[in-house]
Amino acid sequence: MLLPQAEIGSRKFKMVQTLSLIKKVQYMQKIHPHLRTRIIFFIFLLILVNCEKKDVPTVQSDALKTEITRLSDSLNAEIAVAFNDLETGQEFYYNEKSMMHAASTMKVPVMIEIFRMAERGELHLEDKIEVKNQFYSIVDSSVFSLDVNEDDCKTLYDSIGKKVIIRDLVFDMITRTSNLATNLLIELADAKKVTATMRELGAENIQVLRGVEDIKAYQKGWSNYTDAYDLAVIMRAIATAKAASEASCNEMIDILGQQFYRKKIPAGIPDSVKVVNKTGSITAISHDCAIVFPPQRKPYVLVVLTKGIADPEKAENAIANISRLIYNDLQQPRNLN
């Protein structure tokens, strides 16, 4: 088995330290020759300890691939997975470049752009904007409105005609996947600028074209699309404070951590483990993207996208099963011999 880059780098560093110590000892021998035997013995003990192969928890890629294929075949569905372990550097991909409708996962890029706008001084998160339910199609600029009955967050509609704090809109967009908040924030941020920011972060394929329920755009196929790879890039950028400043990324993690919808990736992980995530669902589409914080190690990023599963509960269970397999693997260290 190939060692993760982080482990290889660590061993090289330890060997350099050991060689440096040997040189120092050679110099010391000139001063204290009677200590030669004890010092040399001590040095070789250090070499043995530093070069010992340690157990490193890793995802068992072959077994995981087999299980994803089984799930995909049994459900007659398309499944895409992207996994990045910030502890070991291990990566796992399955259909990671397969483009799918982004559903509400596109709200994470919108959140990032809003925070970056605040950092540039283009707005303040405590600023207030008016809540309205009148938007313009990207097809012909015709007016459309959102249906409150199709929105998971209905309380915001009570504020139409009033002003609401931007930070609160971001919170509703992520934690309760509010479509009304999303459209207000996309109008503020500009979908093209959101996509441009994702390119800057290294997400090359994701397309944030419009807000929610632009039926004319949907009928033309002008929708928001992503692949698992790009969502992993985006979530990793938040986890490593590359998406914005460290303070902004920490706040974004805090918002994601208050996610109301927890039946997918979080469902495969013990309740005691911190998981921050954003789901997305439309007809026969069910996604989740998450940062998982196991105890006593760095976090990992997991994205699971599914397409073609008509029963939402079956899709949720499939995503939870994949999440569970990965988490359990990382709790079982394996010898690298």
C-alpha positions in Angstrom: 0.0 0.0 0.0 1.3 3.4 -0.9 1.8 5.8 2.0 -0.2 9.0 2.2 2.0 12.0 1.3 1.6 13.4 4.8 3.0 10.2 6.3 5.9 10.1 3.8 6.7 13.8 4.5 6.7 13.1 8.2 9.1 10.2 8.0 11.5 12.2 5.8 11.5 15.0 8.3 12.2 12.6 11.1 15.1 11.0 9.2 16.6 14.4 8.6 16.3 15.1 12.3 18.1 11.9 13.1 20.9 12.5 10.6 21.4 15.9 12.0 21.6 14.4 15.5 24.3 12.0 14.3 26.4 14.8 13.1 26.1 16.5 16.4 27.1 13.3 18.2 30.2 12.9 16.0 31.3 16.4 17.1 30.5 15.5 20.8 32.6 12.4 20.6 35.7 14.5 20.2 34.9 16.1 23.5 33.5 13.1 25.3 35.0 9.9 23.7 34.1 7.7 26.7 30.3 8.2 25.9 30.7 6.8 22.4 29.1 3.4 23.0 26.1 4.8 24.9 25.4 7.6 22.5 25.6 5.4 19.4 23.2 2.9 21.0 20.8 5.8 21.8 21.0 7.0 18.2 20.1 3.6 16.7 17.2 3.4 19.1 16.0 6.8 17.7 16.3 5.5 14.2 14.2 2.4 14.9 11.5 4.5 16.6 11.4 7.2 13.9 11.3 4.7 11.0 8.8 2.3 12.5 5.7 2.0 10.4 2.7 3.3 12.2 -0.9 2.4 11.9 -2.7 5.0 9.9 -6.5 5.0 9.6 -7.4 5.1 5.9 -10.5 4.4 3.7 -10.4 1.0 2.1 -10.9 2.2 -1.5 -11.6 -1.2 -3.1 -14.3 -2.2 -0.6 -15.9 1.3 -0.8 -15.9 1.2 -4.6 -17.6 -2.2 -4.5 -20.3 -1.0 -2.1 -21.0 2.1 -4.1 -21.3 0.0 -7.3 -23.6 -2.4 -5.5 -25.8 0.5 -4.3 -25.9 2.1 -7.7 -26.9 -1.2 -9.4 -29.5 -2.1 -6.9 -31.1 1.3 -7.0 -30.6 1.8 -10.7 -29.1 5.1 -9.9 -26.1 7.3 -10.6 -23.9 7.9 -7.6 -20.9 10.2 -7.3 -18.5 10.4 -4.4 -15.6 12.7 -3.5 -13.6 12.2 -0.3 -10.6 14.3 0.9 -8.9 13.5 4.2 -7.1 16.5 5.6 -5.3 14.3 8.2 -3.6 11.8 5.8 -4.0 13.5 2.4 -5.9 10.4 1.2 -8.5 11.0 -1.6 -11.2 8.8 -3.0 -13.3 9.5 -6.1 -16.1 7.7 -7.8 -17.9 9.3 -10.8 -16.5 12.5 -9.4 -16.7 14.4 -12.7 -20.3 13.4 -13.5 -22.3 16.6 -13.8 -25.7 16.7 -12.0 -28.3 19.3 -11.1 -26.8 21.0 -8.1 -30.2 21.5 -6.3 -29.6 23.4 -3.0 -25.9 22.6 -2.7 -25.4 25.7 -4.9 -26.3 27.7 -1.9 -22.8 27.1 -0.4 -21.1 29.0 -3.2 -23.6 31.9 -2.7 -22.8 32.0 1.0 -19.0 32.1 0.2 -19.5 35.1 -2.2 -21.6 37.0 0.3 -18.9 36.6 3.0 -16.2 37.7 0.5 -18.3 40.7 -0.5 -18.4 41.7 3.2 -14.6 41.3 3.4 -14.2 43.6 0.4 -16.4 46.2 2.0 -19.1 45.9 -0.6 -21.7 45.2 2.1 -21.9 44.5 5.8 -23.5 41.3 7.1 -25.5 43.4 9.5 -27.0 45.5 6.7 -30.7 45.0 6.0 -32.3 44.5 2.6 -36.0 44.4 1.7 -37.7 41.1 1.4 -39.6 40.8 -1.9 -41.1 38.0 -3.9 -40.6 39.3 -7.3 -37.6 38.2 -9.5 -36.6 38.2 -13.1 -36.0 35.2 -15.4 -32.6 34.9 -16.9 -34.3 33.9 -20.2 -36.2 37.1 -20.9 -36.3 39.2 -17.7 -40.0 38.3 -17.2 -41.2 38.5 -13.6 -41.8 35.4 -11.5 -42.5 34.7 -7.9 -41.8 31.8 -5.5 -44.6 29.6 -4.2 -44.5 29.6 -0.4 -45.8 26.0 -0.4 -42.7 24.9 -2.3 -40.3 26.5 0.1 -39.0 24.6 3.2 -38.7 27.9 5.0 -42.0 29.6 5.1 -41.5 32.1 7.9 -39.5 34.5 5.7 -42.6 35.2 3.6 -44.1 36.9 6.6 -41.4 39.6 6.2 -42.2 40.5 2.6 -42.1 44.3 2.4 -39.9 44.5 5.5 -36.1 44.6 5.8 -34.1 41.7 7.1 -30.4 41.4 8.1 -28.2 39.8 5.5 -26.6 37.5 8.0 -30.0 36.1 8.9 -30.8 35.5 5.2 -27.6 33.5 4.9 -28.5 31.5 7.9 -32.0 30.7 6.5 -30.6 29.9 3.1 -28.2 27.3 4.6 -29.9 25.8 7.6 -33.5 25.8 6.4 -32.6 25.9 2.7 -34.8 28.9 2.1 -35.5 29.5 -1.6 -36.7 33.1 -0.9 -33.5 34.0 1.0 -31.4 32.3 -1.8 -33.0 34.4 -4.6 -32.6 37.6 -2.6 -28.9 36.8 -1.9 -28.2 35.7 -5.5 -29.6 39.0 -6.7 -27.3 40.8 -4.3 -24.2 38.8 -5.2 -24.7 38.2 -8.9 -24.7 34.5 -10.1 -21.8 35.2 -12.6 -19.6 36.5 -9.8 -20.5 33.5 -7.7 -19.3 31.2 -10.4 -16.2 33.3 -11.0 -15.3 33.0 -7.3 -15.7 29.2 -7.5 -13.2 29.2 -10.5 -10.8 31.1 -8.3 -11.1 28.5 -5.6 -10.3 25.7 -8.2 -13.8 24.4 -8.9 -13.7 24.3 -12.7 -17.1 22.9 -13.6 -19.8 24.1 -11.2 -22.2 26.5 -12.7 -24.3 28.9 -10.7 -26.6 30.5 -13.3 -29.7 31.6 -11.4 -31.9 31.5 -8.4 -34.7 29.1 -7.6 -37.9 28.4 -9.5 -37.0 30.3 -12.7 -39.3 27.9 -14.7 -38.5 29.4 -18.1 -34.8 28.9 -17.5 -35.5 25.3 -16.2 -37.4 24.5 -19.4 -34.4 25.6 -21.5 -32.1 23.5 -19.4 -30.5 26.6 -17.9 -30.0 25.2 -14.4 -27.3 25.2 -11.7 -25.0 22.2 -12.2 -22.1 20.7 -10.3 -20.0 17.5 -9.9 -18.8 15.9 -6.7 -15.2 16.9 -7.3 -16.0 20.6 -7.4 -18.2 20.5 -4.3 -15.3 18.8 -2.5 -13.0 21.6 -3.6 -15.4 24.1 -2.3 -16.0 22.4 1.1 -12.3 21.9 1.5 -11.7 25.6 0.8 -14.0 26.4 3.8 -12.4 23.7 6.0 -8.9 25.1 5.3 -9.8 28.8 5.4 -9.1 29.3 1.7 -12.6 30.3 0.7 -12.4 33.5 2.6 -10.6 34.8 5.8 -10.2 32.4 8.7 -12.9 34.3 10.7 -15.3 34.1 7.8 -14.7 30.4 7.2 -15.2 29.7 10.9 -18.6 31.5 10.8 -19.6 29.6 7.7 -18.7 26.3 9.4 -20.8 27.4 12.4 -23.8 28.1 10.1 -23.4 24.8 8.2 -23.2 23.1 11.6 -26.7 24.3 12.5 -28.1 22.5 9.4 -31.7 21.3 10.0 -31.5 18.4 7.5 -29.4 15.6 8.9 -30.6 12.4 7.3 -27.8 11.9 4.8 -24.1 12.2 5.6 -24.6 13.0 9.3 -26.9 10.0 9.7 -24.0 7.7 9.1 -21.8 9.2 11.8 -22.2 9.0 15.6 -24.2 11.9 17.1 -21.2 12.9 19.2 -19.1 13.7 16.2 -19.3 17.2 14.7 -20.6 17.3 11.1 -21.4 20.4 9.2 -23.3 20.0 5.9 -25.5 21.3 3.2 -28.1 19.0 1.5 -29.8 19.4 -1.9 -32.9 17.7 -3.2 -35.3 17.9 -6.1 -37.2 15.2 -7.9 -35.0 12.1 -8.2 -32.0 14.2 -7.1 -30.5 13.9 -3.6 -27.1 15.3 -2.5 -25.1 16.1 0.6 -21.7 17.8 1.0 -20.1 17.9 4.4 -17.0 18.5 6.6 -16.7 15.9 9.3 -14.6 16.5 12.5 -13.7 13.2 14.1 -12.1 13.5 17.5 -8.3 13.8 17.8 -7.6 14.2 14.1 -8.1 16.7 11.3 -11.4 16.8 9.5 -12.3 15.2 6.2 -14.6 16.4 3.4 -17.2 14.1 1.9 -19.6 14.7 -1.0 -22.2 12.3 -2.2 -24.4 13.1 -5.1 -27.3 10.8 -6.4 -29.5 10.9 -9.4 -32.4 8.6 -10.4 -33.6 7.5 -7.0 -37.3 8.3 -6.9 -37.8 7.5 -3.3 -36.2 10.2 -1.1 -35.8 7.9 1.8 -33.9 5.3 -0.2 -31.6 8.1 -1.4 -31.0 9.3 2.1 -30.2 5.8 3.3 -27.8 5.2 0.4 -25.9 8.4 1.3 -25.9 7.5 5.0 -24.5 4.1 4.2 -21.6 5.5 2.2 -20.9 8.0 5.0 -21.0 5.2 7.6 -18.5 3.0 5.7 -16.0 5.9 5.4 -16.3 6.9 9.0 -15.9 3.3 10.3 -12.9 2.8 8.1 -11.2 5.8 9.6 -11.8 4.5 13.1 -9.9 1.2 12.4 -6.1 1.7 12.1 -4.4 -0.7 9.8 -0.8 -1.8 9.7 1.1 -0.4 6.7 3.5 -3.3 6.3 
